[in-house]
């Protein structure tokens, strides 16, 4: 019976870690994209330059978010395998 509880606790811990990873990844991505958006809005940039700045900011933000997501989940997996 205790085995079922441990399994459930592990599943709950994994769910919490996934949600944490997603939330922090979105927050980091937004924080990386914000300067590009601010730059595009503050300096009345022309159409193609504005689009390039926004696309570049979006790509950097997405890359940072994915990096954060993978990093958090890998760290959790390593700790789980070590028995922590």
C-alpha positions as CSV (number, residue, x, y, z in Angstrom):
1,X,0.0,0.0,0.0
2,X,2.8,2.4,0.8
3,X,4.1,1.8,-2.7
4,X,0.9,3.4,-4.2
5,X,1.3,6.5,-2.0
6,X,5.0,7.0,-3.0
7,X,4.0,6.6,-6.6
8,X,1.3,9.2,-6.3
9,X,3.6,11.6,-4.4
10,X,6.1,11.2,-7.2
11,X,3.5,11.9,-9.8
12,X,2.3,15.0,-7.9
13,X,5.9,16.2,-7.5
14,X,6.4,15.7,-11.3
15,X,3.3,17.6,-12.1
16,X,4.3,20.5,-9.8
17,X,7.8,20.6,-11.4
18,X,6.3,20.6,-15.0
19,X,4.0,23.5,-14.1
20,X,6.9,25.4,-12.5
21,X,9.1,24.8,-15.5
22,X,6.4,26.0,-17.9
23,X,5.6,29.1,-15.9
24,X,9.2,30.1,-15.4
25,X,9.9,29.4,-19.1
26,X,7.0,31.7,-20.2
27,X,8.2,34.4,-17.7
28,X,11.8,34.2,-19.0
29,X,10.7,34.3,-22.6
30,X,8.5,37.4,-22.0
31,X,11.4,39.1,-20.1
32,X,13.7,38.5,-23.0
33,X,11.1,39.6,-25.6
34,X,10.2,42.8,-23.7
35,X,13.3,44.9,-24.6
36,X,12.7,44.1,-28.3
37,X,9.0,45.2,-28.0
38,X,10.0,48.3,-26.1
39,X,12.6,49.2,-28.7
40,X,10.1,48.8,-31.5
41,X,7.5,50.9,-29.7
42,X,9.9,53.6,-28.4
43,X,11.8,54.3,-31.6
44,X,9.2,54.7,-34.3
45,X,11.0,52.1,-36.5
46,X,10.1,51.5,-40.1
47,X,8.0,48.4,-41.1
48,X,10.8,46.0,-42.1
49,X,13.1,47.0,-39.3
50,X,10.3,46.9,-36.8
51,X,9.4,43.4,-38.0
52,X,13.0,42.2,-37.8
53,X,13.4,43.5,-34.3
54,X,10.2,41.8,-33.2
55,X,11.0,38.5,-34.9
56,X,14.5,38.5,-33.4
57,X,13.1,39.2,-30.0
58,X,10.5,36.5,-30.3
59,X,13.2,34.0,-31.4
60,X,15.5,34.9,-28.5
61,X,12.5,34.8,-26.1
62,X,11.4,31.4,-27.4
63,X,15.0,30.0,-27.2
64,X,15.4,31.3,-23.7
65,X,12.1,29.8,-22.6
66,X,12.8,26.4,-24.1
67,X,16.3,26.4,-22.5
68,X,14.7,27.1,-19.1
69,X,12.1,24.4,-19.6
70,X,14.7,21.8,-20.5
71,X,17.1,22.9,-17.8
72,X,14.5,22.7,-15.0
73,X,13.1,19.3,-16.1
74,X,16.6,17.8,-16.5
75,X,17.6,19.0,-13.1
76,X,14.4,17.4,-11.6
77,X,15.1,14.2,-13.4
78,X,18.7,14.0,-12.1
79,X,17.5,14.7,-8.5
80,X,14.8,12.1,-8.9
81,X,17.2,9.5,-10.1
82,X,19.6,10.2,-7.2
83,X,16.7,9.7,-4.8
84,X,16.2,13.2,-3.5
